[in-house]
Each structure stands twice: as structure tokens, then as C-alpha cells.
Amino acid sequence: MLIPFLSYLNRQTLIFSILNLLYSILNCLLSLLPTMNSSASADPPPFDPSRPAVPVSYPIKTLADLESRSYFDSFHFPFNKSSVALRNGRCLADRPRMLVCHDMAGGYTDDKWVQGGSNPEAYAIWHWYLMDVFVYFSHDLVTLPPPCWTNAAHKHGVKVLGTFITEWDEGRVNANKLLATMESARMYAERLTELASALGFDGWLLNMEVKLDVEKIPILTEFVSHLTKTMHDLVPGSLVIWYDSITVDGNLIWQNQLNQKNKPFFDVSDGIFLNYSWLEDYPKSSAAVAGNRKFDVYVGIDIFGRGTYGGGQWNTNVALDVIKRGNVSAALFAPGWVYETKQPPDFETAQNRWWSLVEKSWGIMQNYPLELPFCSNFDQGRGQHVAIDGGQVSSAPWNNLSSQSFQPCLNFSGDPSSDSIQVLVDFKEASYSGGGNITFKGTLPEVGYFSTKLFHGGLLLGDLPVHFTYSAKLDGNSLIGLSLEFSSAVEGKISVLLASRGNTLLTMTQFSSKFNKVIMPRQVMLSETDPGWVILESSISMNGFTLTEIHALCYSESSPSPNPTQYFAILGHVRVKTPGQNVVFPPSTSWLVEGQDIEWTSVSQKSKTLSVKISWRLKDGNASLFPKYNIFVEKLSNQDVGKQEYLGVAQVEAFYVFNLVVPCGTSNLKFSIQVCGVDGTSQPVNDSPSFHLPVERS
């Protein structure tokens, strides 16, 4: 958020303003540089949004486009709808909250490719359990969050906001037009509400960084109030957050605290995002002004450290500790600092280290599992390959945050040598599903086993048994089980080990004294697509107990041993559900599949290319029960059956195939839409709905 120079500021504010101005200019210049070596990150050539093209996310840059509703006529609009409903309902917890404002390299980088990009090093966030609200930010007038961010955040119970911003000279022109009359202010507010509702995100950050004539302030207040009201009416639980910039006098003077200069905007919205140049007593004084709405005050921290308390960066926790003592909420601006500045030794390690500071200061905000079925394949939404049910279907590098599954809350020690077993989310080792896994490697400690937490839950269990399924690749004598922790107001805490395959007597001897229950797997299978994967199933009944934690337990049949025991195992996925929650996939005949916007291009005498939009819908029923679809193509000839080629994944009921190479001799194309269930299962491709397209003759 840019901070211009004002000659009439007091000395302290003047110093902060000059510092922020210099930092902001530098940041703007940096944002013009190419981002991380990826061809997918370059801006696409100018395009007509109404014409078929590779689906992208993009902002609305003018009030005229906002008013005309032209976005809804875009070819890209239906692809930009988020498909994941917000988990856990829509009420924010009555406690200090964590808001994260992304502001990564100007926005719309690798994440703009709705169907995914080709950069496996793309920026991502996977510490969703440490936040409550996520804001997608750019310096365009109306920043619409790419659906991949909304899908990933919603899965983890985090609300997502877009940004409406007016800044600099152009921003003042826009603000005056917006606030020309009470009617225009309400109209633009309604346009913003309509966009959020249609695209499935949860509200707006309002960033009005312009000086206004004081006569416009009542209209501005009405704009904020009307947007808040219409959002609440159309999207229950939505949020409108006001950024601390303009005051009730029309002056652009950042207060860095909640006071009478900015409180009127706070009073008609759902909260305020305070600027970063606050002093130590400001959080506490802001809480006093807010009264019973103190948790709606989000005290800002600029992670780049631009004029921010504590300096940001690796000292972000210094400011967080002060905010926590003030008993208000926090707002982290630009955590992409870790990525943009290429913090050593690598992004994955630096990201985990930085967020571990946030966790130690602030604690966990989100718990899961909270409901069943629950499934995680540990996919971060980027990788070097794609697997389905144990078999690799693609070896191409990729990124797509919409594919992100529930993320484990792994402990970051900061020193790999301090743990006997190194634990990491890995993209290179084989995956059972998607592009990720958890790899465990190292030496077992003398006690013979190693445990690490995967999920921090809050799942209340009923009278039905609960089935746990997980996949693993095991090296030598290495074994991996699931250690569960339950709590009950009556019986207290109980620990249960769902053991791996192996000798029952040895397992019981080793662990019966360490757990209240030890359960051997009721079924052990090998994957049909890759026999290297072992699939283990166990069941447990814990009526009235709450599942609070899921751990991985690494051990060996030869442990404990006086000699160091080498260990290596890969955890592919974890699934938890009750009987009767098996997904029933409709037969292929239940779907209507169509091809639209078909375009053939001759490349040479030996091949041509095809671009086509494929869409599908259930003739009767609710397709929202299916969270995603894997897309395959077979290139058929008159002589033989083609090979199934993986094209990508769709979160909506449409997929755009762009420049598919069709070799000479291909007579027919068969596009298959593999339907996936909420429990992580998928329909066999040969039983899935399909679309046949004859190859155009030259």
C-alpha cells in the first residue's frame, strides 16, 4: 500500500511517510522486474476477454468496466469461479485473529493460470492453519482473487477477500467518480458485492489512499456501509475491512491506530487494517477505542520491514508479540518477502522457518479434521509429476494451488541434525496421489521409534466406527503407523496406535505399554498400478471422544536395537471416514458432455493442433458433490486404440484444451472426464463420462 508525501504531517508521521514512500517506490520498481524464471509468469499477449483463450484470472482496471458488468461476458468468467465452499461455517472466532495480505510481486503471476501453470517453483502458501483471513492484493482498481487461492483457503477454513484500491492521481479521479453521488456510491458497492458472490469469495479490503474533499466523506461512509450491508445480505459471514489511510477530514494521514479520525469507517465495516508504523502502546489503545469489537482491529506488519514496528522480515515475531499483548488481531502484509528476496537456503525451508516464528508467537488458528470424510495427499499445489491411485500419469512440472489438499502442520526444528528422522513434504519421490507426499528418512533413535504430528483436529466422533486408510512406501524393515490422540470430558486423554503391517506379537510387545490401545491393520493391500505402494486399513470406535491429533509413527521390526537403525518411508495419503460415506459415482450416461469453440490449425503435413472448450453437467443430480475432474485424451486411429494422455485437472465443469497436437493418422479424439470424490477416490477412467470428436480432414 503506497504512502505519498504530505507536507503538513507532524514530524513523527512525516518520517514514517518518507520511509514508506521510499520503500514503496523501490517495491514498485522491483515488481516491474521478471518474476522467478518461468515462461508461464510472463504476461500473455493482449487478448479480447470475450474470445476463447487459455483461462486466466485478471483484475478489473476501470470503473467503466466495473459498472458495465463486462466481466460477466468474459470467456474466462466461468473458469474463475471458486468451487470449494468455506469449511467450518462463516463466523470468525471470538479471539485475536490472523489476517494475511498476499501482495506477491504485484499479483497475477503463476497463479493467474486457472487450469495450472508449468512452474514447479511457483509461490505457494501452505500454513493455512495459522490464519483466519487471506486477502489477495494488487495495485489494480478491483483485484479479484484467482480461484486457486479461494479453493485452497476455503478448504482450510480461511476466508478470502479481494481488494478495491484507489491511489495516486488516477485513484483520486476514480474516487471522485465513485463518490459523485449517494446513488453512484451504492451502485458501485452493489457491483462489488455481485462479483464476490458470483466468484465465491468472502468480501473486500477497501484501500482508499487518496485525499478527498471533506464533502465527499458522508458519501464515502455510505459506500462502505452499503457494501458491508449488501455483502452480508448476499454472502452470509462475509467481511468488509477498511484500510487505515484517509481520515474523516478527507486527509490522507495514516493513523497507525484506531482513533476518532478513522473510527467512523470502522463503525460501518467489519474491521480495520491498521497501517504499519505504529508505536508499542498503539495496539492496546486501539483495543480500548474498539471496545467489544477489539478483535476486529487488525494491526499491520509489513514483512519487508518498510517503516514497520520491529523491522519485519525475520523479526516479524517481535511485532506479533506486542500485538498479542494488546489483545487485538494481526495483519501480515507481503509474506511473499521470503520468496521475492530468495531467502536461503531454498524457498521451502525458508518458508517453513518464517511461518514457524508466526506459530510460536501466535499459535494455531485452524483445526482439522473437523468433519468426515477427511483426506489429505499432502499436495502443496505444485510439483514435478502427477499420480492417481498410486500410478504416475504425468512427469511434467506443474503448479495449481486448487489441487492443494489439507496441509500437515509439521514441526520445523530449523536444524535437520537435531531430529533423528528428517521429515519433509517432498515433490521428487513418488506420490500416491497428486504431486506430493511426506518423506521420512534418517536414523531411528535408541528408543526404537519416532513420532511427528501431522494434523491438529477437533473431530467429535459418534457411534459409528471410523475407518482409517493410508498408503506408504517402505524400505527394508521400515514401518509407519498412525498415532491418534483422543479426549473426553469423562475419560480424559487416550492414545491409540494404528500399527503398520508386521508381526503382531513384536508390535504389541514394543508398544502396548506406550499406548492405551494398539490396533493391527484389518487389511493390507498392494496398489494395482504400483505394487511398491502398501495400502493399510484400520477401524476404531470411540463414541463421544474428540479426535484431537494425528501423528505419524516411524518404527522398525528390528527396533529397539543397540545399533543405529536406518529408516526410510514415504506416506502417500491419509483418509478418514465412516461406513456409508463411500462415494457413488454416476454412470457415464448420466452426464451430458459437449465441445464448444472448436478450432483446428494445420501445423504441417504430419500434424495439426486443436483448441476446444469441453463442458459437462449431470442430467439430473448435484455435480457439486464432486470437487474436481481429471482430464484425459486418447488419440484414436482406425488401426488401434490410443494411449490415455493426462491433460490436467478442472475444478469447475469445464476445461479448455489449447493447441493439442494431433498426429497424422488420428481419426478420432476421446476426451475422458475422470470424476473425483470428496474422499479422494476417483472413478475408473473407462467408466467416466467422455466426449468424442472426429478429427477434421485437411
C-alpha positions in Angstrom: 0.0 0.0 0.0 1.6 3.2 -1.2 2.2 6.1 1.1 2.6 9.6 -0.6 4.3 12.7 0.9 2.3 15.2 2.8 3.9 18.5 3.8 1.6 19.2 6.7 2.3 16.0 8.7 3.7 16.1 12.1 7.4 15.3 12.5 6.9 11.7 13.5 4.4 10.9 10.8 6.5 12.8 8.3 9.5 10.5 9.0 7.3 7.4 8.7 5.8 8.7 5.5 9.1 9.4 3.8 10.4 6.0 4.7 7.3 4.3 3.5 7.4 6.3 0.3 11.0 5.3 -0.5 10.3 1.7 0.3 7.1 1.7 -1.8 8.9 3.3 -4.8 11.6 0.6 -4.6 8.9 -2.1 -4.3 7.1 -0.8 -7.3 10.3 -0.8 -9.3 11.1 -4.4 -8.2 7.6 -5.5 -9.2 8.3 -4.5 -12.8 11.2 -7.0 -13.0 10.5 -10.5 -14.3 9.4 -12.9 -11.6 11.2 -16.3 -10.9 12.4 -17.9 -14.1 9.2 -19.2 -15.6 7.8 -18.8 -19.0 4.3 -19.1 -17.6 4.9 -15.9 -15.5 5.2 -13.6 -18.5 2.1 -11.6 -19.2 0.1 -13.1 -22.0 -0.3 -11.1 -25.2 -3.2 -8.6 -25.3 -6.4 -10.5 -25.6 -10.1 -9.9 -26.0 -11.7 -11.3 -22.8 -14.8 -12.4 -24.8 -12.7 -14.7 -27.1 -11.7 -18.3 -26.3 -8.2 -18.4 -24.8 -6.3 -20.2 -22.1 -8.3 -19.3 -19.0 -6.7 -16.7 -16.8 -7.5 -14.6 -13.8 -7.3 -10.8 -14.2 -8.3 -7.7 -12.4 -10.9 -5.0 -13.4 -8.9 -1.8 -14.1 -11.6 0.8 -14.7 -14.8 2.0 -13.1 -16.4 1.8 -16.5 -15.7 -1.9 -16.8 -17.0 -2.4 -13.2 -20.2 -0.5 -13.9 -20.9 -2.2 -17.2 -20.6 -5.7 -15.8 -18.5 -6.7 -18.8 -16.5 -9.2 -16.7 -19.5 -11.5 -16.7 -19.4 -11.6 -20.5 -15.8 -12.8 -20.5 -14.9 -16.2 -21.8 -12.8 -16.5 -18.6 -15.6 -15.8 -16.1 -17.0 -19.3 -15.6 -13.4 -20.7 -15.1 -12.7 -18.2 -12.3 -15.5 -19.3 -10.0 -14.2 -21.0 -6.9 -15.5 -24.5 -6.4 -14.8 -25.1 -2.7 -17.2 -23.8 -0.1 -15.8 -22.3 3.1 -15.3 -25.0 5.6 -16.5 -24.7 9.2 -19.3 -22.2 8.6 -18.7 -18.5 8.3 -18.3 -17.0 11.8 -14.9 -15.7 12.8 -13.7 -16.9 16.2 -14.1 -14.6 19.1 -10.3 -14.3 19.8 -7.3 -12.5 18.3 -7.2 -13.4 14.6 -4.6 -13.5 11.9 -5.2 -11.8 8.6 -2.6 -12.4 5.8 -2.4 -10.0 2.8 -0.6 -11.7 0.0 0.9 -8.8 -2.2 3.3 -11.1 -4.0 5.2 -9.4 -6.9 2.3 -7.3 -7.9 -0.2 -10.2 -8.1 -1.4 -12.4 -11.0 1.9 -14.2 -11.6 1.9 -18.0 -11.8 -1.4 -18.1 -10.0 -3.3 -16.4 -12.9 -3.3 -19.6 -14.9 -6.7 -21.0 -13.8 -6.0 -24.5 -15.1 -2.5 -24.5 -13.8 1.0 -23.5 -15.0 4.3 -25.2 -15.7 6.4 -23.7 -12.9 7.0 -26.2 -10.1 8.8 -23.4 -8.1 5.7 -21.2 -8.1 4.9 -19.2 -5.0 2.5 -21.0 -2.6 1.3 -20.8 1.0 0.6 -24.0 2.9 0.5 -22.7 6.5 -3.3 -22.1 6.4 -3.7 -23.4 9.9 -2.1 -20.2 11.2 -4.6 -17.7 9.7 -8.2 -16.7 9.6 -8.5 -14.3 6.7 -6.5 -14.2 3.4 -6.5 -11.0 1.2 -5.4 -11.2 -2.4 -3.8 -7.8 -3.2 -2.6 -6.0 -6.3 -2.5 -2.3 -7.2 -5.3 -2.6 -9.8 -8.6 -1.0 -9.1 -10.6 -4.2 -8.5 -8.4 -7.2 -7.5 -10.3 -10.4 -8.0 -8.7 -13.4 -6.2 -7.7 -16.2 -8.6 -9.9 -19.2 -7.8 -6.9 -21.3 -6.8 -6.3 -19.1 -3.7 -10.0 -19.3 -2.7 -10.2 -23.0 -3.2 -7.1 -23.7 -1.1 -8.0 -21.2 1.6 -11.7 -22.4 1.9 -10.6 -26.0 2.2 -8.7 -25.0 5.4 -11.5 -22.7 6.8 -9.9 -19.4 5.8 -11.9 -16.5 4.4 -10.7 -14.8 1.2 -11.1 -11.1 0.3 -10.4 -9.2 -2.9 -9.1 -5.7 -2.9 -10.7 -2.4 -4.0 -8.0 0.3 -4.2 -7.7 4.0 -5.3 -4.3 5.5 -5.1 -2.2 8.3 -6.7 -3.7 10.8 -9.3 -5.7 8.1 -11.2 -7.1 6.9 -7.9 -8.3 10.3 -6.9 -10.2 10.6 -10.3 -11.7 7.2 -9.7 -12.7 8.1 -6.1 -14.4 11.3 -7.2 -16.3 9.5 -9.8 -17.3 6.7 -7.4 -18.4 9.3 -4.8 -20.1 11.7 -7.2 -23.5 10.9 -5.6 -25.0 8.7 -3.0 -26.6 6.7 -5.8 -23.3 6.1 -7.6 -21.6 5.0 -4.4 -24.4 2.5 -3.8 -24.3 1.3 -7.4 -20.5 0.6 -7.3 -20.9 -1.1 -3.9 -23.5 -3.4 -5.4 -21.3 -4.2 -8.4 -18.5 -5.3 -6.0 -21.0 -7.4 -4.0 -22.2 -9.1 -7.2 -18.6 -10.0 -8.2 -17.8 -11.6 -4.8 -21.0 -13.6 -4.7 -20.6 -14.8 -8.3 -16.9 -15.8 -7.9 -17.4 -17.3 -4.5 -15.0 -15.3 -2.3 -15.9 -13.7 1.0 -15.5 -9.9 0.8 -13.3 -6.9 0.3 -10.4 -4.9 1.7 -11.1 -1.2 1.0 -7.9 0.7 0.4 -8.8 4.4 -0.3 -5.3 6.0 -0.4 -6.3 9.4 -1.8 -7.1 12.9 -0.5 -10.7 13.8 -0.7 -12.8 17.0 -0.3 -14.4 16.7 3.1 -17.8 17.0 1.4 -17.2 13.5 -0.1 -16.8 11.8 3.3 -20.5 11.2 4.0 -20.8 9.6 0.6 -17.6 7.5 1.3 -19.1 6.4 4.6 -22.3 5.4 2.7 -20.2 3.4 0.2 -18.5 1.5 3.0 -21.8 1.0 4.8 -23.8 -0.1 1.8 -21.0 -2.5 0.6 -20.9 -4.1 4.1 -24.7 -4.5 4.2 -25.1 -5.9 0.7 -22.2 -8.3 1.2 -23.8 -9.5 4.5 -27.2 -10.0 2.7 -25.8 -11.8 -0.3 -22.8 -13.7 1.2 -23.5 -14.5 4.9 -20.4 -14.2 7.1 -18.6 -12.0 4.6 -16.2 -9.3 5.6 -15.5 -5.7 4.5 -12.2 -4.5 6.0 -11.3 -0.8 5.9 -7.6 0.1 5.5 -6.3 2.9 7.7 -5.5 5.7 5.3 -7.9 8.5 4.7 -9.5 10.3 7.7 -12.9 11.7 8.3 -11.4 15.1 7.4 -10.7 13.9 3.9 -6.9 14.0 4.6 -4.6 11.1 3.7 -2.9 10.7 7.0 -2.2 7.2 8.3 -3.2 7.0 11.9 -1.5 3.6 12.7 -4.1 3.1 15.4 -7.8 3.2 15.8 -9.0 6.7 16.9 -11.7 9.2 16.2 -10.0 10.1 12.8 -10.8 6.7 11.3 -13.3 5.1 13.7 -16.4 6.2 11.7 -15.3 3.9 8.8 -14.6 1.1 11.3 -18.1 1.5 12.7 -19.8 0.8 9.4 -17.5 -2.1 8.3 -16.3 -5.4 9.7 -12.9 -4.3 10.8 -9.9 -2.0 10.2 -6.4 -2.9 8.9 -4.1 -0.5 10.6 -1.0 0.9 8.9 2.4 -0.5 9.9 4.2 2.5 11.5 2.6 2.1 15.0 4.2 2.5 18.4 4.3 0.0 21.2 1.2 1.3 23.0 -1.0 1.6 19.9 -2.4 -1.9 19.9 -3.6 -1.6 23.5 -5.0 1.9 23.0 -6.8 0.7 19.8 -8.4 -2.1 21.7 -9.7 0.4 24.2 -11.3 2.5 21.4 -12.8 -0.6 19.7 -14.5 -1.8 23.0 -16.2 -5.1 22.4 -15.0 -5.1 18.8 -11.3 -5.2 19.7 -10.7 -8.4 17.6 -11.9 -6.5 14.5 -8.8 -4.4 14.8 -6.1 -5.9 12.6 -2.7 -4.3 13.4 -0.4 -4.3 10.3 3.1 -5.6 9.9 4.9 -5.1 6.7 7.1 -8.2 6.3 9.5 -6.3 4.0 10.1 -4.1 7.1 9.2 -0.8 5.5 8.6 1.6 8.4 7.1 -1.3 10.4 7.4 -1.9 14.1 10.2 -4.5 14.9 11.5 -4.4 11.3 9.5 -7.3 9.9 11.4 -10.0 8.0 13.0 -12.5 10.4 11.9 -10.2 13.3 8.2 -10.4 12.5 7.5 -12.2 15.7 8.7 -9.1 17.7 5.7 -7.1 16.4 3.4 -10.1 16.8 4.2 -10.5 20.4 3.3 -6.8 21.1 0.1 -7.2 19.2 -0.8 -10.3 21.1 -0.3 -8.5 24.4 -2.6 -5.7 23.2 -5.3 -8.4 22.7 -6.2 -7.3 19.2 -5.8 -9.1 15.8 -2.8 -9.0 13.5 -2.4 -8.4 9.7 0.7 -9.7 7.9 1.4 -7.8 4.7 3.5 -9.3 1.9 4.7 -12.7 3.4 5.9 -13.3 -0.2 9.0 -11.5 1.0 10.5 -14.9 1.7 10.0 -15.8 -2.0 10.7 -12.5 -3.7 14.0 -12.0 -1.9 15.1 -15.6 -2.3 15.8 -16.3 1.3 18.4 -19.1 1.7 18.8 -22.0 1.6 15.7 -22.6 -0.5 12.1 -21.4 -0.6 10.6 -24.5 1.1 13.0 -24.3 4.0 12.9 -20.5 4.4 9.0 -20.5 4.2 8.7 -23.2 6.9 11.2 -21.3 9.1 9.5 -18.0 8.7 6.0 -19.3 9.4 7.4 -21.2 12.5 8.1 -17.8 14.0 4.4 -16.9 13.5 3.3 -20.1 15.0 5.5 -19.8 18.1 4.2 -16.3 18.7 0.6 -16.6 17.8 -0.4 -20.3 17.8 -2.7 -22.5 15.6 -5.8 -20.8 14.3 -7.4 -23.7 12.4 -8.0 -27.3 13.4 -8.7 -30.3 11.1 -10.1 -32.8 10.6 -13.4 -31.3 11.9 -15.8 -33.4 9.7 -15.8 -36.6 7.7 -14.8 -37.7 5.2 -11.3 -36.3 5.5 -8.5 -36.9 3.1 -5.0 -35.5 2.5 -2.4 -36.4 0.0 -0.1 -33.6 1.2 -0.1 -31.9 -2.2 1.1 -28.3 -2.0 -0.3 -27.4 -5.4 3.0 -27.7 -7.3 5.4 -30.4 -8.2 7.4 -32.5 -10.7 4.8 -35.2 -11.5 1.1 -36.2 -11.0 -0.1 -39.5 -9.7 -3.6 -41.0 -9.4 -4.2 -44.0 -7.1 -0.5 -44.9 -7.0 0.2 -44.7 -10.7 2.1 -41.7 -12.2 0.1 -40.2 -15.1 2.3 -37.2 -15.8 6.0 -36.4 -15.5 5.6 -32.7 -16.4 6.4 -30.0 -13.9 3.3 -28.0 -12.8 1.6 -25.6 -10.4 -2.0 -25.2 -9.4 -3.0 -24.2 -5.9 -6.5 -25.5 -6.5 -5.0 -29.0 -6.2 -3.7 -28.3 -2.7 -5.1 -30.8 -0.2 -5.2 -30.4 3.6 -1.8 -29.4 4.7 0.0 -31.1 7.6 1.2 -29.0 10.5 4.7 -30.3 10.6 7.1 -29.1 13.3 10.0 -27.1 11.9 13.1 -27.6 14.0 15.4 -25.4 12.0 18.2 -27.9 12.4 17.9 -31.2 10.5 20.6 -32.8 12.7 18.5 -32.2 15.8 15.9 -34.8 14.8 16.8 -38.4 14.3 14.4 -38.6 11.4 14.1 -35.8 8.8 10.5 -35.1 7.8 9.7 -33.2 4.6 6.9 -32.7 2.1 8.6 -34.0 -1.0 8.0 -33.4 -4.7 10.6 -35.7 -6.2 9.9 -39.0 -4.5 6.9 -41.0 -5.9 3.4 -39.8 -4.9 0.4 -41.9 -4.4 -2.0 -39.1 -5.3 -1.3 -35.7 -6.8 2.3 -34.4 -6.7 3.3 -34.5 -3.0 4.0 -36.9 -0.2 5.7 -36.9 3.2 9.1 -38.5 3.2 10.7 -39.7 6.4 14.5 -40.6 6.4 17.3 -40.9 8.8 18.2 -43.0 11.8 15.7 -44.2 14.4 16.5 -43.1 18.0 17.6 -45.6 20.6 14.0 -45.9 21.9 13.2 -47.5 18.6 10.6 -45.2 17.2 10.0 -41.6 16.1 6.7 -39.6 16.2 5.7 -36.3 14.5 2.4 -34.6 14.4 0.5 -34.4 11.1 -2.8 -32.9 11.9 -4.3 -30.9 14.9 -8.0 -31.9 14.9 -11.3 -31.3 16.6 -13.5 -34.1 15.3 -16.2 -35.3 17.6 -17.0 -39.0 17.0 -20.3 -40.7 17.1 -21.4 -44.3 17.5 -20.3 -45.4 14.0 -16.8 -46.9 13.7 -14.2 -44.7 11.9 -12.1 -46.2 9.1 -8.5 -45.0 8.6 -6.8 -45.7 5.3 -3.3 -44.7 4.4 -0.7 -45.5 1.7 3.1 -46.0 2.3 6.3 -47.0 0.5 8.6 -48.8 2.9 12.3 -49.5 2.6 13.7 -52.6 4.2 12.4 -53.1 7.8 10.9 -49.6 8.0 7.3 -49.4 9.1 4.9 -46.5 9.6 1.7 -46.3 11.6 -0.7 -43.6 12.7 -0.7 -42.5 16.3 -4.1 -40.9 17.4 -4.9 -38.8 20.4 -8.5 -38.6 21.7 -10.0 -36.6 24.5 -13.2 -36.9 26.5 -14.6 -34.8 29.3 -15.3 -38.0 31.2 -12.3 -40.3 30.4 -9.6 -37.7 29.7 -7.0 -38.3 27.0 -6.5 -41.7 25.3 -3.7 -42.6 22.8 -4.2 -45.2 20.1 -1.7 -46.7 17.7 -2.9 -47.9 14.3 0.1 -50.1 13.6 1.6 -50.9 10.3 1.9 -54.4 8.8 4.2 -56.8 10.5 4.5 -59.2 13.4 1.6 -58.7 15.8 3.4 -60.1 18.8 6.5 -57.9 18.2 4.3 -54.8 17.7 2.3 -55.5 20.9 5.5 -56.1 22.9 7.0 -52.9 21.7 4.0 -50.5 22.0 1.3 -51.9 24.3 2.8 -50.1 27.3 3.1 -46.8 25.4 -0.5 -46.6 24.1 -3.9 -47.2 25.6 -4.8 -49.3 22.5 -2.7 -50.9 19.7 -4.7 -51.9 16.6 -3.2 -54.0 13.8 -4.4 -53.3 10.3 -7.6 -55.2 9.3 -6.5 -55.1 5.7 -3.2 -54.7 3.8 -3.2 -54.4 0.1 -0.7 -53.5 -2.7 -1.6 -50.8 -5.3 -2.7 -52.2 -8.6 -0.9 -49.5 -10.5 2.4 -49.6 -8.5 2.9 -52.6 -6.2 5.5 -50.5 -4.3 2.7 -48.8 -2.5 1.2 -50.6 0.5 -2.4 -49.6 1.5 -3.3 -50.2 5.1 -6.8 -50.0 6.6 -7.8 -49.9 10.3 -11.0 -49.2 12.2 -11.8 -47.9 15.6 -14.9 -46.9 17.6 -14.5 -44.0 20.0 -18.1 -42.8 20.6 -18.2 -39.5 22.5 -14.4 -38.8 22.1 -12.9 -36.0 20.1 -10.0 -36.8 17.8 -7.5 -34.1 18.6 -4.3 -35.1 16.9 -3.0 -37.5 14.2 0.7 -38.4 14.3 2.9 -40.5 12.0 4.9 -43.1 14.0 8.1 -44.4 12.4 9.5 -47.7 13.7 11.1 -50.9 12.6 10.5 -54.6 13.2 14.1 -54.8 14.3 13.8 -52.0 16.9 14.7 -51.2 19.5 18.3 -52.1 18.6 21.7 -51.3 20.2 22.9 -50.4 16.7 21.6 -47.4 14.7 18.7 -48.4 12.5 18.4 -46.7 9.1 14.9 -45.6 8.2 13.1 -44.6 5.0 9.4 -44.4 4.3 7.0 -42.4 2.2 3.5 -41.5 3.4 1.3 -41.1 0.3 -2.1 -40.2 1.7 -4.4 -40.4 4.8 -8.2 -40.9 4.5 -10.7 -41.0 7.4 -14.4 -41.8 7.0 -17.3 -43.7 8.5 -19.3 -46.6 6.9 -21.8 -45.3 4.4 -19.6 -42.4 3.2 -18.3 -44.2 0.2 -18.7 -42.1 -2.9 -21.1 -43.4 -5.5 -20.1 -42.2 -9.0 -22.9 -41.7 -11.5 -22.6 -43.9 -14.7 -21.1 -42.1 -17.7 -24.6 -42.0 -19.3 -25.7 -39.7 -16.5 -23.6 -36.9 -17.9 -24.1 -34.5 -20.8 -20.7 -33.6 -22.3 -20.2 -31.0 -25.1 -17.5 -29.5 -27.1 -17.5 -25.8 -28.0 -15.3 -23.2 -29.6 -13.6 -25.9 -31.7 -10.6 -24.6 -33.6 -8.3 -26.7 -35.8 -4.9 -25.4 -37.0 -2.6 -27.1 -39.5 1.0 -27.3 -38.3 2.5 -29.5 -41.0 1.5 -32.4 -43.2 2.3 -34.7 -40.2 0.1 -32.9 -37.6 -2.4 -30.3 -36.6 -3.5 -28.7 -33.4 -6.8 -28.5 -31.7 -8.3 -26.0 -29.2 -11.7 -26.8 -27.7 -13.7 -26.0 -24.6 -15.2 -29.2 -23.1 -18.1 -28.7 -20.7 -20.1 -31.3 -18.8 -23.1 -31.5 -16.4 -25.2 -34.1 -14.7 -28.5 -34.5 -16.5 -30.1 -35.0 -13.0 -28.4 -34.5 -9.7 -25.9 -32.3 -7.9 -22.4 -32.2 -9.5 -21.1 -30.1 -6.6 -20.6 -33.4 -4.8 -17.5 -33.9 -6.9 -14.7 -31.4 -6.2 -12.5 -32.0 -9.2 -12.1 -33.8 -12.5 -9.0 -35.3 -14.2 -9.0 -34.8 -17.9 -7.5 -37.4 -20.3 -7.4 -37.7 -24.1 -7.0 -40.8 -26.3 -5.8 -40.2 -29.9 -7.6 -43.0 -31.8 -6.7 -44.3 -35.2 -8.5 -46.8 -37.4 -5.9 -49.4 -36.7 -5.6 -49.4 -32.9 -6.7 -47.9 -29.6 -4.8 -44.8 -28.4 -3.0 -44.3 -25.1 -4.6 -42.2 -22.4 -2.8 -38.9 -22.0 -3.3 -36.8 -18.9 -4.2 -33.2 -19.8 -4.9 -31.6 -16.5 -7.4 -31.0 -13.8 -10.6 -29.0 -13.6 -12.4 -27.6 -10.5 -15.4 -26.4 -12.5 -17.4 -28.3 -15.1 -15.4 -27.1 -18.0 -11.8 -27.4 -19.3 -10.1 -25.6 -22.2 -7.8 -27.7 -24.3 -5.3 -25.4 -26.0 -3.1 -26.4 -29.0 -3.4 -30.1 -28.5 -1.0 -31.7 -31.1 -2.9 -34.3 -33.2 -0.6 -36.6 -35.3 -1.4 -37.5 -38.8 -3.4 -40.7 -38.9 -5.5 -39.9 -35.9 -9.2 -40.3 -36.8 -10.9 -39.6 -33.5 -10.2 -38.0 -30.2 -11.8 -39.3 -27.0 -11.7 -36.9 -24.1 -12.5 -38.6 -20.7 -13.5 -36.6 -17.6 -12.5 -38.7 -14.6 -14.8 -37.8 -11.7 -13.2 -37.5 -8.2 -14.9 -37.8 -4.9 -14.6 -35.7 -1.7 -12.9 -38.7 0.0 -10.0 -38.6 -2.5 -11.3 -41.6 -4.6 -11.8 -41.4 -8.3 -14.0 -43.1 -10.9 -12.1 -45.5 -13.3 -11.3 -43.6 -16.4 -13.0 -46.2 -18.7 -16.3 -45.7 -16.7 -16.1 -41.9 -16.7 -18.1 -39.5 -19.0 -16.4 -38.8 -22.3 -16.6 -36.7 -25.4 -15.7 -38.0 -28.9 -14.5 -35.6 -31.6 -13.8 -36.7 -35.1 -10.5 -35.2 -36.5 -11.1 -32.6 -39.1 -9.9 -33.7 -42.5 -7.3 -31.5 -44.2 
